[in-house]
Amino acid sequence: MNSSEIQMRIASKLQGRSQLMVAFSGGLDSTVLLHALAQLRMQNFPHLQLRAVHVHHGLSRYADLWVDHCESVCRQWQVPLKVLRVKVDSQRSGVEAAARDARYHAIADEISHHETLLTAQHLDDQCETFLLALKRGSGPTGLSAMASHMPFFSTEQLRPLLDISRAQLEEYAANYDLKWVEDDSNQDDRFDRNFLRLRVIPNLRDRWPHFPEAVARSASLCAEQEQLLDELLLESLQSLMSEDDSLNIDGLLPMSEAKRYALLRRWIACFGVMMPTREQLQLLWSEVAMAREDAEPQLQLGKSQIRRYRQHLYLLPPLRSLKDQVIAWDPRESLSLPDGLGELQLGSRGICVRAPKFDEAVSIRFAAHGTLRIVGRRHSRPIKKIWQEHNIPPWERERTPMLYYGETLIAALGVFITQNGQAVADEPVWNIHWTKDWM
């Protein structure tokens, strides 16, 4: 495949997309991709709106030099470049995964929903990804390896080099005398991907020269099977999911284990989080879905968690405990709540409670205990029962702002008002509006 053929193959993958952002590391793969797009813009497609983004992870002593190189290349090819600096937290998932997560989130914050993200994974990368999935014991989803086209946050991601080998990219670079940077960590075979690239795949290719192409076909067949299952199970999944995206457990009970796990995987995939292992799926069903009725079970899945409430499964983002927070509130100003829970302000709408007396300090808290008497009820009830009557799941009870005057609970905003907070005729009142940015 000559250079012109590579350029036209890339062009065919664009399918009319004209606003493109290239993830540009400065390595061989992204250098060829960016150069080919710049050539296409100059020769065949002047309407292409092309820009690049380089993520500075700070993990290599050469990181600043890579930025200099990328800036020089982009100036030469007249491609706007944005450098994004990120911090990598490897405590949870290791350096590789943490760097990838930081990189994609930084790009997601920069990219417009009108743009398409182009990344430069190639045929050999696809082979490595397949073998890594095989090593983990993955099923058809994992063995599908990397998709050539997939959603990316609010937009989409293309991998136009997936059917082009690294050797073909090297020939392209030599033809145009391209220069690129080499990441020194790529020679460290302590990393699984590098071990495959340096020690395993060369031997496989020596024995079977077309091994990467055969692996790519297998990955493609697995992807086709998964797409077929997606289509066949879509109606069942939709019937099990509620408006709040929770999943009905009772509907899963009569199904075979294979179908149940397939639906659980597809439900989890709706949230774009890490796909569970088979062992995690078994735990999800046996220890969360099938836990005793009075339990509050949960399963940690990466940074997210799956919990059960009233025979439904909920997949939740990381939730910081707020039960010990006490926030003084001057009602003359709006109040921003912690952990992205929104904002409180006085106005003409929202719940109506009595205004505080001059000696009552106003605060917002996220915990209440004991027995309460609320407006509309003749008798006092334990607060746990009140939450249950209002169908508030346990994790939302410590994230619902509660209005206190002194040490007296006045209201749980959006849920109930206590007798101590009831508005009385001819006395001052407050209308408190809660803007729920987090919903």
C-alpha positions in Angstrom: 0.0 0.0 0.0 1.6 3.3 -1.1 1.3 6.7 0.5 -1.5 7.9 -1.7 -3.5 4.7 -1.0 -3.1 5.3 2.7 -4.3 8.8 2.4 -7.4 7.8 0.3 -8.1 5.0 2.7 -8.2 7.5 5.6 -10.4 9.8 3.5 -12.9 7.0 2.9 -13.2 6.5 6.7 -14.2 10.2 7.2 -17.5 9.7 5.3 -18.2 13.4 4.9 -17.0 14.5 8.4 -15.1 17.8 8.1 -14.4 19.1 11.6 -11.6 16.9 12.9 -9.5 16.9 16.1 -6.4 14.6 16.0 -5.0 13.2 19.2 -1.3 14.0 18.5 1.3 12.4 20.7 4.1 13.1 18.3 4.8 9.4 17.8 4.9 7.6 14.5 1.3 6.7 14.3 -0.3 10.1 15.1 2.4 11.8 13.0 1.4 9.8 9.9 -2.3 10.4 10.6 -1.9 14.1 11.0 0.3 14.4 8.0 -2.1 12.4 5.8 -5.0 14.6 6.9 -3.0 17.8 6.2 -2.1 16.5 2.8 -5.8 15.6 2.1 -6.8 19.1 3.1 -4.2 20.7 0.8 -4.8 18.4 -2.2 -8.3 17.1 -2.2 -10.5 18.4 0.6 -9.9 22.1 1.3 -13.1 22.2 3.4 -11.5 20.1 6.2 -11.3 21.9 9.5 -8.3 20.3 11.2 -6.7 20.8 14.6 -4.6 18.8 16.9 -4.5 18.2 20.7 -1.4 17.0 22.6 -1.8 15.7 26.2 1.2 16.4 28.5 1.1 13.7 31.2 4.3 14.7 33.0 5.3 11.1 33.3 8.5 11.3 31.2 11.5 13.5 31.7 11.2 14.1 27.9 7.6 15.4 28.1 8.4 19.0 27.6 10.6 18.2 24.6 7.7 16.3 23.1 5.5 19.4 23.4 8.2 21.4 21.6 8.3 18.8 18.8 4.5 18.8 18.4 4.3 22.5 18.3 7.1 22.7 15.6 5.4 20.0 13.5 2.0 21.7 13.7 3.4 25.1 12.8 5.0 23.6 9.7 1.8 21.9 8.6 -0.4 24.8 9.6 -2.5 22.8 12.0 -3.7 24.6 15.2 -2.4 22.7 18.3 -3.8 22.8 21.9 -1.5 21.4 24.7 -3.5 19.9 27.6 -1.6 19.3 30.9 -3.0 16.6 33.2 -2.2 15.0 36.5 -2.2 11.2 36.5 -3.5 9.4 39.6 -2.3 5.8 39.4 -3.4 4.7 42.8 -6.6 3.0 41.7 -5.9 1.5 38.3 -2.2 1.6 37.5 -0.2 4.1 35.4 -1.4 3.0 31.9 -5.1 3.0 32.7 -4.9 6.2 34.8 -3.0 8.0 32.0 -5.5 6.9 29.4 -8.4 8.0 31.6 -6.8 11.4 32.3 -6.0 11.8 28.6 -9.6 11.1 27.4 -11.2 13.3 30.0 -8.9 16.2 29.1 -9.7 15.8 25.4 -13.5 15.5 26.2 -13.3 18.9 28.0 -11.7 20.5 25.0 -13.5 18.9 22.0 -16.6 20.5 20.5 -19.7 18.3 19.9 -19.4 19.3 16.3 -15.9 17.8 16.0 -14.9 14.2 15.6 -11.9 12.8 17.5 -9.4 10.9 15.4 -6.9 8.6 17.1 -4.1 6.7 15.5 -4.3 3.1 16.7 -3.3 0.7 13.9 -3.5 -3.0 12.9 -0.7 -4.0 15.3 -2.3 -2.2 18.2 -5.5 -4.1 17.4 -3.7 -7.4 17.6 -2.2 -6.4 21.0 -5.6 -5.4 22.3 -7.1 -8.7 21.3 -4.3 -10.7 22.9 -4.7 -8.7 26.1 -8.4 -9.4 26.2 -7.6 -13.1 25.6 -5.2 -13.0 28.5 -7.9 -11.6 30.8 -10.3 -14.3 29.7 -12.7 -11.9 28.1 -15.8 -12.9 26.1 -16.9 -11.6 22.7 -17.2 -8.0 23.9 -13.5 -7.9 25.0 -12.4 -9.9 22.0 -14.0 -7.4 19.7 -11.0 -5.3 20.6 -11.1 -1.7 19.3 -14.0 -0.4 17.2 -13.2 1.8 14.2 -16.1 4.1 15.1 -17.6 4.7 18.6 -19.2 7.3 20.8 -16.9 9.7 22.6 -18.6 11.6 25.4 -20.8 14.1 23.6 -19.4 13.4 20.1 -17.6 10.5 18.4 -14.2 8.8 17.9 -12.8 7.4 14.7 -9.7 5.1 14.4 -9.0 5.3 10.6 -5.7 3.4 10.8 -7.0 0.1 12.2 -6.5 -1.8 9.0 -3.0 -0.4 8.3 0.1 -2.0 9.8 2.9 -0.3 11.6 5.3 -1.4 8.9 3.1 0.5 6.3 3.1 3.5 8.5 6.9 3.4 8.7 7.1 3.2 4.9 4.8 6.2 4.7 6.9 8.2 7.1 10.1 7.3 5.2 8.5 8.4 1.9 7.8 11.9 3.3 10.9 12.0 5.5 8.7 12.5 8.6 10.3 12.9 12.1 8.6 11.7 15.2 9.3 11.1 18.9 9.8 7.7 20.6 8.3 7.3 24.1 11.1 5.7 26.2 8.5 3.8 28.2 7.6 1.8 25.1 10.7 -0.3 25.6 9.8 -1.3 29.2 8.4 -4.9 28.9 7.1 -4.8 32.4 4.0 -3.3 30.8 1.8 -6.0 29.3 1.2 -4.3 26.0 5.0 -3.7 25.6 5.7 -7.3 26.4 3.4 -8.4 23.7 4.8 -5.9 21.2 8.4 -6.6 21.9 8.6 -10.3 22.8 5.4 -12.2 21.6 4.0 -10.7 18.4 7.3 -10.6 16.5 7.6 -14.4 17.1 4.0 -15.0 16.0 4.6 -12.9 12.9 7.8 -14.8 12.0 5.8 -18.0 12.2 2.6 -16.7 10.6 3.3 -13.4 8.7 -0.4 -12.5 8.5 -1.2 -13.2 12.1 -2.3 -9.6 12.9 -4.6 -9.5 9.9 -6.2 -12.9 11.1 -6.6 -11.5 14.6 -8.3 -8.4 13.2 -10.7 -10.6 11.3 -11.5 -12.5 14.5 -12.1 -9.3 16.4 -14.4 -8.1 13.6 -16.4 -11.3 13.8 -16.7 -11.0 17.6 -17.9 -7.4 17.1 -20.5 -8.6 14.5 -21.8 -11.2 17.0 -22.1 -8.6 19.7 -23.9 -6.2 17.4 -26.4 -9.0 16.6 -26.9 -9.7 20.3 -27.4 -5.9 20.9 -30.2 -5.9 18.3 -31.8 -9.1 19.6 -31.7 -8.0 23.3 -32.6 -4.3 22.8 -36.4 -4.8 23.3 -35.9 -6.9 26.4 -33.4 -4.4 27.9 -35.8 -1.5 27.2 -38.7 -3.4 28.9 -36.5 -3.9 32.0 -35.2 -0.3 32.3 -37.2 2.4 34.2 -37.3 6.1 33.4 -34.5 6.6 36.0 -32.3 4.0 34.1 -32.6 1.5 36.9 -33.0 -2.2 36.0 -35.9 -4.4 37.2 -34.7 -7.4 39.0 -38.0 -9.3 38.9 -37.9 -9.3 35.1 -34.5 -11.0 35.1 -35.5 -13.8 37.5 -37.1 -16.2 35.0 -34.3 -15.8 32.4 -31.5 -18.2 31.8 -28.1 -17.2 33.3 -26.6 -16.5 29.9 -29.4 -14.2 28.9 -29.5 -12.5 32.3 -25.7 -11.8 32.2 -25.9 -10.6 28.6 -28.6 -8.1 29.6 -26.7 -7.0 32.7 -23.7 -6.3 30.5 -25.7 -4.2 28.1 -27.4 -2.3 30.9 -23.9 -1.4 32.4 -22.6 -0.5 28.9 -25.3 2.2 28.8 -23.4 4.2 31.4 -20.0 4.0 29.7 -18.2 2.5 32.7 -15.8 -0.3 33.0 -17.3 -3.6 31.9 -17.4 -6.2 34.7 -15.6 -9.5 34.7 -17.7 -12.7 34.8 -16.9 -13.0 38.5 -18.2 -9.5 39.2 -21.4 -10.3 37.3 -21.9 -13.4 39.5 -21.3 -11.2 42.6 -23.7 -8.6 41.2 -26.5 -11.1 40.9 -25.9 -13.3 44.0 -24.8 -10.6 46.5 -26.6 -7.5 45.3 -29.7 -8.5 43.3 -30.4 -11.6 45.5 -29.4 -10.1 48.9 -31.9 -10.4 51.7 -34.8 -7.9 51.6 -33.6 -5.7 54.4 -30.0 -5.4 53.2 -28.5 -2.4 51.4 -26.0 -4.3 49.2 -23.6 -2.7 46.7 -20.8 -3.7 44.3 -17.9 -1.4 43.5 -17.2 -1.3 39.7 -14.2 0.9 39.1 -15.2 4.3 40.4 -18.9 3.6 40.1 -21.1 1.4 42.3 -24.2 -0.7 41.7 -26.8 -0.7 44.4 -30.3 -2.2 44.9 -33.5 -0.5 46.0 -37.0 -1.9 45.9 -36.1 -4.7 43.4 -34.3 -2.4 41.1 -30.5 -2.1 40.3 -29.0 1.4 40.1 -25.6 2.2 38.7 -24.3 5.3 40.5 -21.3 7.6 40.0 -18.8 8.2 42.8 -20.8 9.6 45.8 -19.0 11.5 48.5 -20.5 11.2 52.0 -21.9 14.5 53.2 -23.5 13.3 56.4 -21.1 15.3 58.6 -21.4 18.6 56.7 -22.9 21.6 58.3 -23.1 24.7 56.1 -24.1 28.1 57.5 -26.3 29.9 55.0 -26.9 33.6 54.7 -30.2 33.6 52.7 -29.4 37.0 51.1 -27.1 35.1 48.8 -27.5 31.9 46.9 -25.8 28.8 48.3 -23.7 26.4 46.1 -24.1 22.9 47.5 -21.1 20.5 47.8 -20.3 17.7 45.4 -22.2 19.2 42.4 -25.6 19.0 44.1 -26.8 22.3 42.8 -27.8 25.6 44.3 -30.3 27.0 46.9 -31.8 30.4 46.7 -34.7 32.3 48.1 -37.4 33.5 45.7 -41.0 33.2 44.6 -40.9 29.4 44.0 -39.9 26.2 45.7 -40.9 24.9 49.1 -42.7 27.4 51.5 -41.5 27.3 55.1 -41.7 29.8 58.0 -39.0 32.3 58.1 -36.4 31.9 60.9 -36.6 34.0 64.1 -33.9 36.5 64.7 -32.0 34.2 67.1 -32.2 31.1 64.8 -29.0 30.3 62.9 -29.7 28.9 59.4 -27.7 25.9 58.2 -27.9 23.2 55.6 -27.0 19.6 56.6 -27.3 16.2 55.1 -28.4 14.0 58.0 -31.3 13.7 60.4 -32.1 11.2 63.1 -34.9 10.1 65.3 -38.7 10.6 65.0 -40.3 13.5 63.1 -43.8 14.8 62.6 -44.1 16.2 59.1 -46.7 18.4 57.5 -49.7 16.4 56.3 -49.3 13.6 58.9 -51.1 13.4 62.3 -48.5 11.3 64.0 -44.7 11.2 64.3 -42.8 8.6 62.5 -39.1 7.5 62.4 -37.3 9.3 59.7 -36.3 6.1 58.0 -40.0 5.3 57.5 -40.6 8.8 56.1 -37.8 8.3 53.5 -39.3 5.0 52.6 -42.8 6.5 52.2 -41.4 9.1 49.8 -39.5 6.4 47.9 -36.1 8.0 48.5 -33.2 5.5 48.1 -30.7 5.2 50.9 -27.8 6.9 48.9 -30.0 10.0 48.2 -31.0 10.4 51.9 -27.5 11.7 52.7 -27.4 13.9 49.6 -30.7 15.7 50.2 -30.2 19.2 51.6 -31.9 19.6 55.0 -32.8 23.1 56.3 -32.1 23.6 60.0 -32.9 26.6 62.2 -30.5 26.2 65.1 -30.7 22.4 65.9 -34.3 22.1 64.7 -34.9 20.4 61.4 -37.3 22.5 59.3 -37.4 20.7 55.9 -35.8 18.1 53.7 -35.8 20.1 50.5 -37.9 18.5 47.8 -39.2 15.8 50.1 -41.0 17.1 53.3 -41.6 19.9 55.7 -41.7 19.3 59.5 -44.3 20.7 61.8 -41.6 23.0 63.2 -41.2 24.5 59.7 -44.8 24.9 58.7 -45.7 28.3 57.3 -48.3 30.1 59.5 -50.8 32.7 58.2 -49.8 36.4 58.7 -46.2 35.4 59.5 -43.1 35.8 57.3 -42.3 32.9 55.0 -39.4 31.7 52.8 -39.7 30.1 49.4 -36.6 28.1 48.8 -35.8 26.8 45.3 -33.3 24.0 44.8 -31.7 24.0 41.4 -30.6 20.4 40.9 -27.6 20.7 38.6 -26.6 17.1 39.3 -29.8 15.5 37.9 
